[in-house]
């Protein structure tokens, strides 16, 4: 993968641009298997070519009808979701055990980092009990703007989050997003926010690094 690295004293951030899903997943698995207690943590920022991904316990019944977009079974948590151009992906390859961060704490940390990042656009967002991710209220209805899906192996995380920036939301009509029938999804562009994936990724990575380092003990 081609990359441009952003300097960080403790966590390396890699900007990888557009990447195929399966090759990136394989690279995350290889990184996690090869790392040891001295390996620096990394955050990978990228976009994916169009793909539906199905979590470890995901059910194909949440996909409605035949689609032309590939469907890939993966080992992360959660149900079915969509990735495509215009969506920020941040993969978090973090040694939680070394940092003393519990999984539930890590999920909350990620959600709060996204909420903080969206606040910079004067956008109010929130979490939803029992449904990891970040939501905005539109027309008196919660709509999902960011999704989470992690895998933890030997106390080390991979996979991560997606933030809908400026994308074609049409494919979401073919799925029960994250396993919730009727759940609507939205992107920043639809909310009147002009942003691009690269700048959104850099800003969010800075917030994530600050929060991860603060939580480390």
C-alpha positions in Angstrom: 0.0 0.0 0.0 1.2 3.5 -0.8 1.2 5.7 2.3 1.9 9.2 3.7 2.8 9.1 7.4 1.8 11.7 9.9 4.3 12.0 12.8 3.2 11.0 16.2 5.4 10.3 19.2 3.4 7.2 20.3 0.9 6.3 17.6 1.8 6.2 13.9 -0.9 7.4 11.5 -0.9 6.1 8.0 -2.9 7.9 5.2 -3.6 5.1 2.7 -6.2 6.8 0.3 -8.4 4.3 -1.6 -7.9 0.7 -0.8 -9.6 -2.6 -1.6 -11.3 -4.1 1.5 -10.0 -7.6 1.6 -6.3 -6.7 1.0 -6.5 -4.1 3.8 -8.2 -6.6 6.2 -5.4 -9.1 5.4 -2.8 -6.5 6.1 -4.4 -5.7 9.5 -4.4 -9.4 10.4 -0.8 -9.7 9.4 0.2 -6.6 11.4 -1.6 -7.9 14.5 -0.1 -11.4 14.3 3.4 -10.1 13.8 3.5 -7.4 16.4 5.0 -7.8 19.9 5.0 -5.8 23.1 7.4 -3.2 21.5 5.5 -2.6 18.3 4.2 1.0 18.1 0.4 1.4 17.7 -1.0 2.6 14.4 -4.1 4.3 13.0 -4.8 3.7 9.3 -6.9 6.3 7.5 -8.4 5.4 4.1 -11.5 4.9 1.9 -12.7 1.6 0.5 -14.0 0.7 -2.8 -17.7 -0.2 -2.6 -18.3 -3.3 -0.4 -20.8 -4.7 2.1 -19.1 -6.3 5.1 -20.8 -8.8 7.4 -19.6 -9.1 11.0 -18.6 -12.3 12.7 -22.1 -12.9 14.0 -23.8 -11.2 11.1 -26.8 -12.6 9.3 -27.3 -12.5 5.5 -31.0 -11.9 6.3 -30.1 -8.2 6.8 -29.3 -8.0 3.1 -32.3 -7.5 1.0 -32.4 -8.8 -2.6 -29.5 -9.3 -5.0 -26.9 -6.6 -5.2 -24.0 -5.9 -7.6 -21.7 -4.8 -4.7 -19.5 -7.6 -3.2 -20.4 -9.0 0.2 -17.5 -10.0 2.4 -17.6 -12.0 5.7 -15.2 -10.6 8.2 -14.1 -11.1 11.8 -15.1 -7.8 13.3 -18.0 -7.4 15.7 -21.4 -6.1 14.5 -23.7 -6.9 11.7 -23.8 -5.8 8.1 -22.6 -2.4 6.9 -21.5 -0.6 3.8 -18.2 1.0 2.9 -17.6 3.1 -0.2 -15.9 6.2 -1.7 -16.6 9.3 0.3 -16.6 7.5 3.6 -13.7 7.9 6.1 -12.4 4.6 7.5 -10.1 4.7 10.5 -8.6 1.4 11.5 -7.3 1.3 15.1 -4.4 -1.1 15.6 -3.9 -0.4 19.3 -2.4 -2.6 22.1 -5.1 -2.1 24.6 -3.5 -4.5 27.1 -0.3 -2.6 27.1 -2.1 0.7 27.5 -4.4 -0.6 30.3 -7.6 0.3 28.3 -10.6 -2.0 28.6 -12.6 -2.9 25.5 -15.8 -1.1 26.7 -13.8 2.0 27.6 -12.2 1.9 24.2 -15.5 1.8 22.4 -16.7 4.8 24.5 -13.5 6.6 23.8 -13.9 6.1 20.0 -17.5 7.3 20.1 -16.6 10.4 22.2 -13.8 11.2 19.8 -16.2 11.2 16.9 -18.7 13.4 18.8 -15.9 15.8 19.6 -14.8 15.9 15.9 -18.3 16.5 14.7 -18.7 19.3 17.3 -16.0 21.2 15.4 -18.5 21.5 12.6 -21.1 22.7 15.1 -22.9 19.5 14.7 -24.6 17.9 17.7 -24.3 14.1 17.8 -24.9 11.4 20.4 -24.6 7.7 21.1 -27.5 5.2 21.4 -27.8 2.7 24.2 -27.3 -0.9 22.8 -26.3 0.3 19.3 -22.6 1.4 19.1 -21.9 4.3 16.8 -22.7 8.0 16.6 -26.0 9.5 15.6 -27.5 12.8 14.7 -31.2 13.8 15.2 -32.9 14.9 12.0 -36.7 15.3 11.6 -37.1 13.9 15.1 -35.3 10.7 14.2 -31.9 9.4 15.0 -29.8 8.8 11.9 -26.4 7.0 11.9 -23.4 9.0 10.7 -20.6 6.8 12.1 -20.3 3.1 12.7 -18.0 1.0 14.9 -16.7 -2.6 14.5 -13.7 -4.0 16.3 -11.8 -7.2 16.7 -9.6 -7.8 19.8 -6.9 -10.5 19.7 -4.6 -11.0 22.7 -5.6 -7.6 23.9 -4.8 -5.9 20.6 -7.5 -4.2 18.5 -7.9 -4.0 14.7 -10.8 -2.9 12.4 -12.3 0.4 13.8 -14.7 3.0 12.6 -16.4 4.5 9.6 -17.6 8.1 9.2 -19.9 9.1 6.4 -18.5 12.2 4.9 -19.7 12.8 1.3 -20.9 9.5 -0.2 -23.6 7.8 -2.2 -25.9 6.5 0.5 -28.1 4.5 -1.9 -26.5 1.1 -1.1 -27.7 1.4 2.5 -31.3 0.9 1.2 -30.3 -2.7 0.5 -29.4 -3.6 4.1 -30.6 -3.3 7.7 -27.7 -1.1 8.6 -25.8 -2.6 11.5 -28.6 -5.1 11.9 -31.4 -2.6 12.7 -34.4 -2.7 10.3 -35.5 0.8 9.4 -32.3 2.5 10.7 -31.5 5.5 8.5 -28.0 6.6 7.7 -26.7 10.0 6.7 -23.5 11.8 5.7 -22.0 15.1 6.6 -22.7 16.5 3.1 -26.5 15.8 3.6 -26.3 17.8 6.8 -24.9 20.8 5.0 -21.3 20.3 6.1 -18.6 20.7 3.4 -15.8 18.4 4.4 -13.5 15.9 2.6 -12.3 12.5 3.8 -8.6 13.4 4.1 -9.0 16.5 6.3 -11.7 14.8 8.4 -9.4 11.8 8.9 -6.5 13.9 10.0 -8.6 15.9 12.5 -10.2 12.7 13.9 -6.9 11.0 14.2 -5.5 13.8 16.3 -8.5 13.6 18.7 -8.2 9.8 18.9 -4.5 10.0 19.7 -5.1 12.5 22.4 -7.9 10.5 24.0 -6.0 7.2 23.7 -2.9 8.6 25.3 -4.9 10.2 28.1 -6.6 6.9 28.8 -3.4 4.9 28.8 -2.0 4.0 32.3 
